[in-house]
C-alpha cells in the first residue's frame, strides 16, 4: 500500500524531451507569448520527469535525497494527492487539496514537475506568468478526459494545492571538506502549509513558512488553476549553505507534529534525518496515527543532505 521514492541520478533519463526542457530554461519567461506557453505544456505533457527509480543520489554531486510518501489510511497509493520531485539542484513538494477541488493530485504533480524543470526566473515576482503553462496543461488534461455528466460539474471547481520549493546555488570554488565554510546558498519559496526544516551542525535552525504549530489551520493559502486566484507573490528565503546541512520538506500532518515536538523540547526531527528505509517511515507514520498524534492524511517527507 505504501510507496518509497528514492531519487535517481537524472542522467538516467532517456527521454529526448529533456534537451528541449534545458534549452527552454533560458528564455521561457522572457516573453508572455501564447506560443511559449503552448510549447511548455507540450514538453511537460510528453516528458517523464518523476520516474520511480531507486537510488539515494541526484545528478547534483553536492546533494543526496530521499522521498518517502504514505497515503491516507484506507486509501490506495494512487489516491495519494501529495507530489514530490528532485531534479538537479531543484526540489519541490506539493499537497493537493481534496476539499472543494477537482483532480488536485494532477495539479500537484504538474506544479512539482514545472518547478523542478522550469522554475520561475525571479522567485519574488507574481506567479501569474509562471502559472500560465501549468494551468493550461491541467485544463487540457481535464477537458480531454471522458468525464461522466455527474463529474463534469466538479471540474468547474478547479484544483488547488500547496507548493514548497527548495533550490541551491553553489560557489565555483566550493570547499567540500570544510563544514565551517559556506559552499553556496539555498533558497526556499512556499505557499501553503507544507514546511521546510533546516538543520545545521545537528541543530534545528528554522522552520518555514510556518513557525508555530498553532498556526496550522484548515484553510491555508493555495495555488489555483484559476489564474485570477493567484494574485500573490512567492516570498523567497535565502541562507548560506554548508557541508553536512540537512533539509526536511514535509506535508502538513507531519509538519504540525514536528513543530509540537519542538515546542515540547523534543528532538524528533533527528530521527527523520536518519531515515533510509521505507519500512521505518511506514512504522513512524502508522504509529503516530494510532496514537492520534497526527491527522490521517497523505504524508510525505523529502530528506536532502548536502
ROKE-342230 format. One record per residue: residue in three letters; x, y, z of N, C-alpha, C, CB in turn. Coordinates in steps of 0.1 Angstrom, whole numbers, padded with zeros to 4 digits, always signed. Glycine has a CB too. Layout:
ALAXYZXYZXYZXYZ;...
END
This chain:
UNK+0008-0012+0000+0000+0000+0000+0008+0013+0000-0009+0000+0012;UNK+0021+0011+0003+0029+0023+0005+0040+0025-0006+0036+0023+0019;UNK+0045+0036-0006+0055+0039-0017+0067+0047-0012+0048+0048-0028;UNK+0078+0042-0016+0091+0050-0013+0097+0054-0027+0101+0041-0005;UNK+0099+0067-0028+0106+0072-0040+0120+0076-0036+0098+0083-0047;UNK+0130+0070-0041+0144+0075-0038+0149+0080-0051+0152+0063-0032;UNK+0154+0092-0051+0157+0099-0063+0170+0094-0070+0159+0114-0060;UNK+0169+0092-0083+0180+0087-0090+0188+0098-0097+0175+0077-0101;UNK+0200+0094-0102+0208+0103-0110+0200+0106-0123+0222+0096-0113;UNK+0197+0119-0125+0188+0122-0136+0195+0120-0150+0184+0136-0135;UNK+0207+0116-0150+0214+0113-0163+0208+0100-0168+0229+0111-0161;UNK+0200+0092-0160+0194+0080-0165+0182+0083-0173+0191+0071-0153;UNK+0177+0095-0173+0165+0098-0182+0169+0097-0196+0160+0113-0179;UNK+0161+0089-0204+0164+0087-0218+0154+0094-0227+0163+0072-0220;UNK+0145+0102-0221+0135+0109-0228+0142+0121-0236+0124+0114-0220;UNK+0142+0122-0249+0148+0133-0256+0142+0146-0253+0147+0130-0271;UNK+0130+0147-0247+0124+0159-0244+0132+0167-0234+0109+0157-0239;UNK+0140+0160-0226+0148+0166-0216+0157+0177-0222+0157+0156-0208;UNK+0162+0175-0234+0170+0185-0240+0162+0197-0244+0177+0179-0253;UNK+0150+0195-0248+0141+0206-0251+0139+0215-0238+0128+0202-0256;UNK+0136+0208-0227+0134+0215-0214+0146+0223-0211+0131+0205-0203;UNK+0158+0218-0212+0170+0225-0209+0172+0237-0218+0182+0216-0210;UNK+0169+0236-0231+0170+0247-0240+0160+0258-0237+0169+0243-0254;UNK+0149+0254-0232+0138+0264-0229+0141+0272-0216+0125+0258-0229;UNK+0149+0266-0207+0150+0272-0194+0156+0287-0195+0160+0264-0186;UNK+0164+0290-0205+0170+0303-0206+0161+0314-0212+0182+0302-0215;UNK+0150+0310-0218+0142+0320-0225+0127+0319-0222+0144+0320-0239;UNK+0122+0310-0215+0108+0307-0213+0101+0320-0208+0105+0295-0205;UNK+0107+0326-0197+0099+0336-0190+0103+0350-0195+0102+0335-0175;UNK+0110+0351-0206+0114+0364-0211+0102+0370-0220+0126+0363-0220;UNK+0092+0361-0223+0081+0366-0231+0068+0360-0225+0083+0361-0246;UNK+0057+0367-0228+0044+0362-0224+0036+0356-0235+0036+0374-0218;UNK+0043+0352-0246+0036+0347-0258+0029+0334-0255+0046+0346-0269;UNK+0017+0333-0262+0010+0320-0260+0018+0309-0266-0004+0322-0267;UNK+0026+0312-0276+0033+0301-0283+0043+0294-0273+0041+0306-0295;UNK+0050+0302-0265+0059+0296-0255+0051+0288-0244+0068+0307-0248;UNK+0040+0293-0240+0032+0286-0230+0027+0273-0236+0020+0294-0226;UNK+0023+0273-0249+0019+0260-0255+0031+0251-0256+0014+0263-0269;UNK+0043+0256-0259+0054+0247-0260+0057+0240-0247+0067+0255-0265;UNK+0057+0248-0236+0059+0242-0223+0049+0232-0219+0059+0253-0212;UNK+0037+0235-0222+0026+0225-0219+0029+0212-0227+0013+0230-0222;UNK+0033+0213-0239+0036+0201-0247+0048+0193-0242+0039+0205-0262;UNK+0058+0201-0237+0070+0194-0232+0066+0186-0219+0081+0204-0229;UNK+0059+0193-0210+0055+0186-0198+0046+0175-0200+0049+0196-0188;UNK+0038+0176-0211+0028+0166-0214+0035+0153-0218+0019+0170-0225;UNK+0046+0154-0225+0052+0142-0231+0065+0137-0223+0056+0145-0245;UNK+0069+0144-0213+0081+0140-0206+0078+0133-0193+0089+0153-0203;UNK+0087+0123-0190+0086+0115-0178+0096+0121-0168+0088+0100-0181;UNK+0092+0131-0160+0101+0138-0152+0103+0133-0138+0098+0153-0152;UNK+0094+0125-0134+0094+0120-0120+0093+0105-0120+0083+0126-0111;UNK+0102+0097-0125+0101+0083-0125+0105+0077-0112+0111+0077-0136;UNK+0100+0065-0109+0103+0058-0097+0116+0049-0099+0092+0049-0092;UNK+0127+0055-0095+0140+0047-0097+0146+0047-0083+0149+0054-0108;UNK+0152+0036-0079+0157+0035-0065+0172+0039-0065+0155+0021-0060;UNK+0175+0050-0058+0188+0055-0056+0188+0066-0046+0196+0059-0069;UNK+0198+0068-0038+0198+0079-0029+0205+0092-0034+0205+0075-0017;UNK+0209+0092-0047+0217+0103-0052+0209+0111-0062+0229+0098-0058;UNK+0213+0124-0064+0208+0132-0075+0219+0134-0085+0202+0145-0070;UNK+0216+0140-0096+0227+0143-0106+0235+0155-0101+0221+0146-0120;UNK+0231+0162-0090+0239+0172-0084+0249+0166-0074+0230+0183-0077;UNK+0262+0166-0077+0271+0159-0068+0271+0164-0053+0285+0160-0073;UNK+0265+0176-0051+0265+0181-0037+0254+0175-0029+0264+0196-0038;UNK+0244+0169-0035+0232+0165-0028+0229+0150-0028+0221+0173-0033;UNK+0223+0146-0017+0217+0133-0017+0202+0135-0013+0224+0122-0007;UNK+0193+0127-0017+0179+0129-0015+0171+0116-0014+0173+0137-0026;UNK+0161+0116-0005+0152+0105-0003+0138+0111-0003+0155+0097+0010;UNK+0128+0104-0009+0114+0108-0008+0106+0096-0003+0109+0113-0021;UNK+0099+0098+0008+0090+0088+0014+0076+0094+0014+0094+0084+0029;UNK+0066+0086+0010+0053+0090+0010+0043+0079+0014+0049+0096-0004;UNK+0034+0082+0022+0024+0072+0027+0010+0078+0025+0026+0069+0042;UNK+0001+0071+0018-0013+0076+0016-0021+0076+0029-0020+0068+0005;UNK-0031+0083+0028-0041+0084+0040-0045+0069+0043-0053+0093+0036;UNK-0047+0066+0055-0051+0053+0059-0064+0049+0053-0052+0052+0075;UNK-0064+0038+0047-0077+0033+0040-0077+0036+0025-0088+0039+0046;UNK-0067+0044+0020-0066+0048+0006-0055+0040-0001-0063+0063+0005;UNK-0057+0039-0014-0047+0032-0022-0036+0042-0026-0054+0027-0035;UNK-0024+0037-0030-0013+0046-0033-0016+0056-0044-0001+0038-0038;UNK-0024+0052-0054-0028+0061-0065-0038+0072-0060-0034+0053-0076;UNK-0043+0070-0048-0052+0081-0043-0044+0091-0035-0063+0075-0034;UNK-0031+0089-0033-0023+0099-0026-0022+0112-0034-0008+0093-0024;UNK-0026+0123-0028-0026+0135-0035-0014+0144-0033-0039+0143-0031;UNK-0004+0139-0026+0009+0146-0025+0017+0143-0037+0017+0141-0012;UNK+0026+0153-0040+0036+0151-0051+0049+0156-0047+0031+0158-0064;UNK+0060+0150-0051+0073+0154-0047+0083+0150-0058+0077+0147-0034;UNK+0093+0159-0060+0103+0156-0070+0116+0163-0068+0098+0159-0083;UNK+0127+0158-0073+0140+0164-0073+0146+0163-0087+0149+0156-0062;UNK+0152+0174-0092+0159+0174-0104+0171+0183-0103+0149+0178-0116;UNK+0183+0178-0104+0195+0185-0102+0194+0192-0089+0197+0196-0114;UNK+0195+0206-0088+0195+0213-0076+0182+0219-0072+0206+0224-0076;UNK+0171+0214-0078+0158+0219-0075+0149+0208-0069+0151+0224-0088;UNK+0142+0211-0058+0134+0202-0051+0120+0208-0049+0140+0198-0037;UNK+0110+0200-0050+0096+0206-0048+0087+0196-0042+0090+0210-0062;UNK+0078+0201-0034+0068+0193-0027+0054+0200-0028+0071+0191-0012;UNK+0044+0193-0031+0030+0199-0033+0020+0189-0027+0027+0202-0047;UNK+0010+0195-0020+0000+0188-0013-0014+0192-0020-0001+0190+0002;UNK-0019+0183-0028-0032+0186-0034-0043+0187-0024-0035+0176-0045;UNK-0052+0197-0026-0063+0199-0016-0075+0192-0022-0066+0214-0015;UNK-0080+0182-0014-0091+0174-0019-0104+0180-0017-0091+0160-0012;UNK-0106+0189-0007-0119+0195-0004-0122+0206-0014-0119+0201+0010;UNK-0134+0205-0020-0138+0216-0030-0128+0217-0041-0141+0229-0023;UNK-0122+0206-0045-0112+0207-0056-0113+0195-0064-0098+0207-0049;UNK-0110+0196-0077-0111+0185-0087-0097+0182-0093-0121+0189-0098;UNK-0094+0169-0093-0081+0165-0098-0069+0173-0092-0081+0167-0113;UNK-0070+0174-0079-0059+0181-0072-0046+0173-0072-0063+0183-0057;UNK-0046+0160-0073-0034+0152-0075-0027+0156-0088-0037+0137-0074;UNK-0035+0156-0098-0029+0160-0111-0023+0174-0110-0040+0160-0122;UNK-0030+0183-0104-0025+0197-0103-0012+0197-0094-0035+0206-0096;UNK-0011+0190-0083+0001+0189-0075+0013+0183-0083-0001+0180-0063;UNK+0010+0173-0091+0020+0167-0100+0026+0177-0110+0015+0155-0107;UNK+0017+0185-0116+0021+0194-0126+0029+0206-0120+0009+0200-0133;UNK+0025+0210-0108+0033+0221-0101+0047+0216-0098+0025+0225-0088;UNK+0048+0204-0093+0061+0199-0089+0070+0197-0102+0060+0185-0082;UNK+0064+0191-0112+0072+0189-0125+0077+0203-0130+0064+0182-0135;UNK+0068+0212-0130+0072+0225-0136+0082+0232-0127+0059+0234-0137;UNK+0081+0232-0114+0091+0238-0106+0105+0233-0107+0086+0238-0091;UNK+0106+0219-0107+0119+0214-0108+0126+0214-0121+0119+0199-0103;UNK+0118+0216-0132+0124+0217-0145+0124+0231-0151+0116+0208-0155;UNK+0113+0239-0148+0112+0252-0153+0107+0262-0143+0103+0253-0166;UNK+0115+0264-0133+0111+0273-0121+0110+0287-0126+0121+0272-0110;UNK+0103+0296-0118+0102+0310-0121+0116+0316-0121+0093+0317-0112;UNK+0120+0324-0130+0133+0330-0130+0135+0339-0118+0135+0338-0143;UNK+0125+0347-0115+0125+0356-0104+0115+0351-0094+0123+0371-0108;UNK+0120+0345-0083+0111+0339-0073+0103+0350-0065+0119+0331-0063;UNK+0106+0362-0067+0098+0372-0060+0088+0380-0068+0108+0382-0053;UNK+0086+0375-0080+0076+0381-0089+0062+0374-0088+0081+0382-0103;UNK+0052+0380-0094+0039+0374-0094+0040+0361-0100+0029+0383-0100;UNK+0032+0351-0095+0032+0338-0100+0023+0337-0113+0026+0328-0090;UNK+0015+0347-0116+0006+0346-0127+0012+0342-0140-0001+0359-0128;UNK+0024+0348-0143+0030+0345-0156+0035+0331-0156+0041+0355-0159;UNK+0042+0327-0145+0048+0313-0144+0037+0302-0145+0056+0312-0131;UNK+0025+0305-0140+0015+0295-0139+0007+0294-0152+0006+0299-0128;UNK+0010+0302-0162+0002+0301-0175+0002+0287-0180+0007+0311-0185;UNK+0014+0282-0182+0016+0268-0189+0011+0257-0180+0030+0266-0192;UNK+0014+0257-0167+0008+0246-0158-0007+0246-0158+0013+0247-0144;UNK-0013+0258-0157-0028+0258-0157-0033+0253-0171-0033+0273-0155;UNK-0027+0257-0182-0031+0252-0195-0030+0237-0196-0022+0259-0206;UNK-0019+0231-0190-0018+0217-0191-0029+0210-0183-0004+0212-0186;UNK-0031+0215-0171-0042+0209-0162-0055+0209-0170-0043+0216-0149;UNK-0059+0221-0175-0072+0222-0182-0073+0212-0194-0074+0236-0186;UNK-0062+0211-0201-0062+0202-0213-0064+0188-0209-0049+0204-0221;UNK-0057+0184-0198-0059+0170-0193-0073+0167-0188-0049+0167-0182;UNK-0079+0177-0181-0092+0175-0176-0103+0176-0187-0095+0186-0165;UNK-0102+0185-0196-0112+0187-0206-0110+0176-0217-0111+0200-0213;UNK-0098+0170-0218-0096+0160-0228-0101+0146-0223-0082+0159-0231;UNK-0104+0145-0210-0108+0132-0205-0123+0130-0207-0105+0131-0190;UNK-0127+0118-0208-0142+0115-0209-0148+0114-0195-0144+0102-0217;UNK-0154+0125-0191-0159+0126-0178-0174+0123-0178-0157+0140-0172;UNK-0179+0115-0168-0193+0113-0167-0200+0127-0164-0197+0103-0155;UNK-0213+0128-0167-0220+0140-0165-0220+0145-0151-0235+0139-0170;UNK-0220+0136-0141-0220+0140-0127-0207+0144-0122-0226+0129-0118;UNK-0196+0142-0130-0183+0147-0126-0179+0160-0133-0172+0136-0130;UNK-0186+0163-0144-0183+0175-0152-0185+0187-0144-0191+0175-0165;UNK-0195+0187-0135-0197+0199-0127-0186+0201-0117-0210+0197-0119;UNK-0180+0190-0112-0169+0192-0102-0157+0198-0109-0166+0178-0096;UNK-0155+0195-0122-0144+0200-0129-0144+0215-0129-0143+0195-0143;UNK-0156+0221-0128-0157+0236-0128-0151+0242-0116-0171+0240-0131;UNK-0150+0234-0105-0145+0239-0092-0130+0242-0093-0147+0229-0081;UNK-0123+0236-0103-0108+0238-0104-0101+0230-0094-0105+0253-0102;UNK-0088+0232-0093-0079+0224-0084-0070+0234-0076-0071+0214-0092;UNK-0067+0230-0064-0058+0238-0055-0048+0229-0049-0067+0245-0044;UNK-0036+0235-0046-0025+0227-0040-0015+0237-0033-0018+0218-0050;UNK-0008+0232-0024+0003+0239-0018+0015+0238-0027+0006+0234-0003;UNK+0025+0246-0024+0038+0244-0031+0049+0249-0022+0038+0253-0044;UNK+0059+0240-0021+0071+0243-0013+0083+0239-0022+0072+0235+0000;UNK+0091+0249-0025+0103+0247-0034+0116+0251-0027+0101+0256-0047;UNK+0126+0243-0030+0140+0245-0025+0149+0244-0036+0143+0235-0014;UNK+0159+0253-0037+0169+0252-0047+0183+0257-0042+0165+0259-0060;UNK+0193+0253-0049+0207+0256-0044+0215+0263-0055+0214+0244-0039;UNK+0224+0272-0051+0234+0278-0060+0248+0276-0053+0231+0293-0062;UNK+0257+0270-0060+0270+0266-0055+0281+0276-0059+0274+0252-0059;UNK+0290+0278-0050+0302+0286-0053+0311+0278-0063+0310+0290-0040;UNK+0317+0285-0072+0326+0278-0082+0337+0271-0075+0331+0288-0092;UNK+0343+0277-0065+0354+0271-0058+0350+0266-0044+0366+0281-0057;UNK+0339+0259-0043+0334+0255-0030+0343+0244-0024+0320+0249-0032;UNK+0346+0246-0011+0355+0237-0003+0346+0226+0002+0363+0244+0008;UNK+0347+0214-0003+0338+0203+0001+0342+0196+0013+0337+0193-0011;UNK+0353+0200+0020+0358+0193+0032+0357+0202+0044+0372+0189+0029;UNK+0353+0215+0043+0353+0223+0054+0338+0227+0058+0361+0236+0052;UNK+0333+0221+0069+0319+0223+0072+0316+0237+0078+0315+0213+0083;UNK+0327+0245+0081+0325+0259+0086+0325+0269+0075+0336+0262+0096;UNK+0328+0265+0063+0329+0275+0052+0317+0272+0043+0342+0273+0044;UNK+0310+0283+0040+0298+0282+0031+0303+0278+0017+0291+0296+0030;UNK+0295+0268+0012+0298+0263-0002+0288+0268-0012+0298+0248-0002;UNK+0279+0277-0008+0269+0282-0017+0257+0288-0009+0264+0272-0026;UNK+0246+0289-0016+0234+0294-0009+0222+0285-0012+0231+0308-0014;UNK+0212+0285-0003+0200+0278-0006+0188+0288-0005+0198+0266+0004;UNK+0178+0285-0013+0167+0294-0014+0154+0285-0012+0167+0302-0027;UNK+0144+0291-0006+0132+0284-0004+0120+0293-0007+0130+0278+0010;UNK+0110+0288-0013+0097+0295-0016+0086+0287-0011+0096+0300-0031;UNK+0075+0293-0007+0064+0284-0001+0051+0292-0002+0067+0280+0013;UNK+0041+0284-0005+0027+0289-0004+0019+0277+0002+0021+0294-0017;UNK+0013+0279+0013+0005+0269+0020+0012+0264+0032+0003+0257+0010;UNK+0008+0252+0036+0013+0246+0049+0022+0235+0048+0001+0242+0058;UNK+0028+0232+0037+0039+0223+0036+0052+0230+0041+0041+0217+0021;UNK+0060+0224+0049+0070+0231+0056+0084+0225+0054+0067+0231+0071;UNK+0094+0234+0055+0108+0231+0054+0114+0233+0068+0115+0239+0043;UNK+0122+0223+0072+0130+0224+0084+0145+0223+0080+0126+0212+0094;UNK+0152+0233+0085+0167+0235+0082+0175+0231+0094+0170+0249+0076;UNK+0184+0221+0092+0193+0217+0102+0208+0219+0099+0191+0202+0105;UNK+0215+0226+0108+0229+0229+0106+0236+0226+0118+0231+0245+0102;UNK+0247+0218+0116+0255+0213+0128+0247+0207+0138+0263+0225+0133;UNK+0238+0198+0134+0230+0190+0143+0220+0199+0152+0238+0182+0152;UNK+0218+0211+0147+0208+0219+0154+0198+0224+0144+0215+0232+0160;UNK+0185+0224+0149+0174+0229+0141+0175+0244+0141+0161+0224+0146;UNK+0177+0250+0129+0178+0264+0128+0165+0271+0126+0188+0268+0116;UNK+0156+0266+0117+0144+0273+0114+0134+0263+0108+0146+0285+0105;UNK+0121+0267+0108+0111+0261+0101+0104+0272+0092+0100+0254+0110;UNK+0100+0268+0080+0095+0278+0070+0084+0271+0061+0106+0283+0062;UNK+0073+0277+0059+0069+0291+0062+0062+0292+0076+0061+0297+0052;UNK+0058+0281+0082+0051+0281+0095+0061+0278+0106+0040+0270+0095;UNK+0060+0286+0116+0070+0285+0127+0064+0280+0140+0076+0299+0130;UNK+0050+0280+0141+0044+0275+0153+0032+0266+0150+0038+0287+0161;UNK+0031+0255+0158+0020+0245+0155+0006+0252+0155+0021+0234+0165;UNK+0005+0262+0163-0008+0268+0164-0013+0276+0152-0008+0278+0176;UNK-0003+0278+0143-0006+0285+0130-0012+0276+0119+0007+0292+0125;UNK-0013+0263+0122-0019+0254+0112-0034+0256+0113-0015+0239+0114;UNK-0040+0256+0101-0055+0257+0101-0060+0249+0089-0059+0272+0099;UNK-0073+0250+0087-0080+0242+0077-0080+0250+0063-0094+0239+0081;UNK-0076+0262+0063-0077+0270+0051-0064+0277+0048-0088+0280+0051;UNK-0053+0269+0044-0040+0275+0041-0041+0282+0027-0029+0265+0041;UNK-0033+0292+0024-0033+0297+0011-0028+0286+0001-0023+0309+0010;UNK-0035+0287-0011-0032+0276-0021-0030+0282-0035-0044+0266-0021;UNK-0023+0275-0043-0022+0278-0057-0033+0272-0065-0008+0274-0063;UNK-0040+0280-0073-0052+0275-0080-0050+0274-0095-0063+0285-0077;UNK-0059+0266-0101-0060+0265-0116-0067+0277-0122-0066+0252-0120;UNK-0073+0285-0113-0079+0298-0118-0069+0309-0116-0092+0301-0109;UNK-0065+0315-0128-0054+0325-0128-0058+0337-0119-0052+0330-0142;UNK-0071+0340-0118-0074+0352-0110-0073+0350-0095-0089+0356-0113;UNK-0071+0337-0091-0069+0334-0077-0055+0335-0073-0075+0320-0074;UNK-0046+0337-0082-0031+0336-0080-0024+0350-0080-0025+0327-0090;UNK-0031+0360-0074-0026+0373-0074-0017+0375-0061-0037+0384-0075;UNK-0006+0368-0060+0002+0369-0049+0017+0367-0053-0002+0359-0038;UNK+0026+0369-0043+0040+0368-0046+0045+0357-0037+0047+0381-0043;UNK+0054+0349-0043+0062+0339-0035+0074+0346-0029+0066+0326-0044;UNK+0073+0347-0016+0085+0353-0009+0096+0343-0008+0080+0359+0005;UNK+0108+0348-0011+0120+0339-0011+0128+0340+0002+0129+0342-0023;UNK+0131+0328+0008+0140+0328+0019+0154+0324+0014+0135+0317+0030;UNK+0164+0331+0018+0178+0329+0013+0188+0328+0025+0182+0341+0004;UNK+0196+0317+0024+0205+0314+0035+0218+0308+0029+0199+0305+0046;UNK+0229+0309+0037+0241+0303+0033+0240+0288+0035+0253+0308+0041;UNK+0248+0280+0027+0247+0266+0027+0261+0260+0031+0242+0260+0014;UNK+0260+0249+0039+0273+0243+0044+0273+0228+0042+0275+0247+0059;UNK+0284+0223+0041+0286+0208+0040+0280+0202+0053+0300+0204+0039;UNK+0272+0192+0051+0265+0185+0062+0252+0190+0066+0274+0186+0074;UNK+0247+0201+0059+0234+0206+0062+0223+0196+0058+0231+0219+0055;UNK+0212+0196+0066+0200+0187+0063+0188+0196+0060+0197+0177+0074;UNK+0179+0192+0052+0167+0199+0049+0156+0188+0049+0167+0206+0035;UNK+0145+0190+0057+0134+0182+0057+0122+0190+0051+0131+0177+0072;UNK+0116+0184+0040+0104+0190+0034+0093+0181+0037+0106+0193+0019;UNK+0082+0186+0044+0072+0177+0049+0058+0183+0046+0073+0174+0064;UNK+0048+0175+0044+0035+0180+0042+0029+0182+0056+0026+0170+0034;UNK+0017+0188+0057+0012+0195+0069+0010+0186+0081-0001+0201+0066;UNK+0005+0173+0079+0003+0165+0091+0016+0162+0098-0003+0151+0086;UNK+0026+0159+0091+0039+0156+0098+0046+0169+0103+0049+0149+0088;UNK+0044+0180+0095+0050+0193+0099+0044+0198+0112+0047+0203+0088;UNK+0031+0197+0114+0024+0201+0126+0029+0193+0138+0009+0200+0125;UNK+0031+0180+0136+0036+0172+0147+0050+0175+0151+0035+0157+0143;UNK+0058+0178+0141+0072+0181+0143+0073+0194+0151+0080+0183+0130;UNK+0065+0204+0148+0065+0217+0155+0061+0215+0169+0057+0227+0147;UNK+0051+0207+0171+0046+0204+0185+0057+0197+0193+0034+0195+0185;UNK+0065+0188+0187+0076+0182+0193+0087+0192+0197+0082+0171+0185;UNK+0090+0201+0188+0100+0211+0190+0096+0220+0202+0102+0219+0177;UNK+0083+0224+0202+0078+0232+0213+0078+0226+0226+0063+0237+0209;UNK+0078+0212+0226+0079+0205+0238+0094+0200+0241+0070+0192+0238;UNK+0103+0206+0234+0118+0204+0236+0121+0189+0233+0122+0207+0250;UNK+0114+0184+0223+0117+0170+0218+0125+0172+0204+0105+0162+0216;UNK+0135+0164+0202+0143+0164+0190+0139+0153+0180+0158+0164+0194;UNK+0127+0151+0178+0122+0141+0169+0127+0142+0155+0107+0140+0170;UNK+0130+0155+0151+0135+0157+0138+0148+0150+0135+0137+0172+0135;UNK+0155+0147+0146+0168+0140+0144+0166+0126+0139+0176+0139+0157;UNK+0155+0119+0143+0152+0106+0138+0149+0106+0123+0140+0100+0146;UNK+0142+0117+0119+0138+0118+0104+0151+0119+0096+0129+0130+0102;UNK+0161+0126+0100+0173+0128+0092+0180+0114+0090+0183+0137+0098;UNK+0177+0104+0098+0184+0091+0097+0177+0081+0089+0187+0086+0111;UNK+0165+0085+0084+0156+0075+0077+0162+0072+0063+0142+0080+0075;UNK+0163+0059+0060+0167+0055+0047+0159+0043+0042+0182+0051+0047;UNK+0150+0038+0050+0142+0026+0047+0127+0030+0047+0145+0015+0056;UNK+0120+0025+0037+0106+0026+0036+0098+0021+0048+0100+0020+0024;UNK+0102+0009+0053+0095+0003+0064+0096+0012+0077+0101-0010+0067;UNK+0107+0019+0079+0109+0027+0090+0099+0039+0090+0123+0032+0092;UNK+0098+0045+0078+0089+0056+0077+0074+0052+0078+0090+0063+0063;UNK+0071+0040+0072+0057+0035+0074+0054+0033+0089+0055+0021+0066;UNK+0063+0027+0096+0061+0024+0110+0059+0037+0118+0073+0016+0116;UNK+0067+0047+0115+0066+0060+0122+0052+0066+0120+0077+0070+0117;UNK+0048+0067+0107+0035+0073+0104+0024+0066+0110+0034+0075+0089;UNK+0024+0052+0108+0013+0044+0114+0012+0045+0129+0014+0030+0109;UNK+0024+0045+0135+0024+0046+0150+0018+0060+0155+0038+0045+0155;UNK+0022+0071+0148+0017+0084+0151+0002+0085+0149+0024+0095+0143;UNK-0003+0078+0139-0017+0078+0136-0025+0071+0147-0020+0072+0122;UNK-0020+0059+0150-0026+0051+0161-0027+0059+0174-0019+0038+0163;UNK-0018+0067+0177-0017+0074+0189-0025+0088+0188-0003+0077+0194;UNK-0030+0090+0176-0037+0103+0173-0028+0115+0175-0049+0104+0182;UNK-0016+0113+0172-0006+0124+0173-0005+0132+0160+0008+0119+0177;UNK-0009+0126+0149-0010+0133+0136-0024+0129+0130+0002+0130+0126;UNK-0029+0138+0121-0042+0135+0115-0040+0125+0104-0048+0148+0109;UNK-0050+0118+0100-0050+0108+0090-0050+0115+0076-0062+0098+0091;UNK-0039+0117+0070-0038+0125+0058-0026+0119+0050-0036+0140+0060;UNK-0026+0121+0037-0014+0118+0029-0002+0124+0036-0015+0122+0014;UNK+0009+0117+0037+0021+0122+0045+0033+0119+0037+0022+0115+0059;UNK+0041+0130+0034+0053+0129+0026+0064+0136+0032+0050+0135+0012;UNK+0076+0130+0031+0088+0136+0036+0099+0135+0025+0093+0128+0049;UNK+0106+0146+0023+0118+0147+0015+0130+0150+0024+0116+0157+0003;UNK+0140+0142+0023+0152+0144+0031+0163+0148+0021+0156+0131+0039;UNK+0169+0160+0023+0180+0164+0015+0192+0166+0024+0176+0178+0008;UNK+0203+0161+0020+0216+0163+0027+0227+0168+0018+0221+0150+0034;UNK+0233+0179+0022+0244+0185+0014+0257+0178+0017+0246+0200+0018;
END
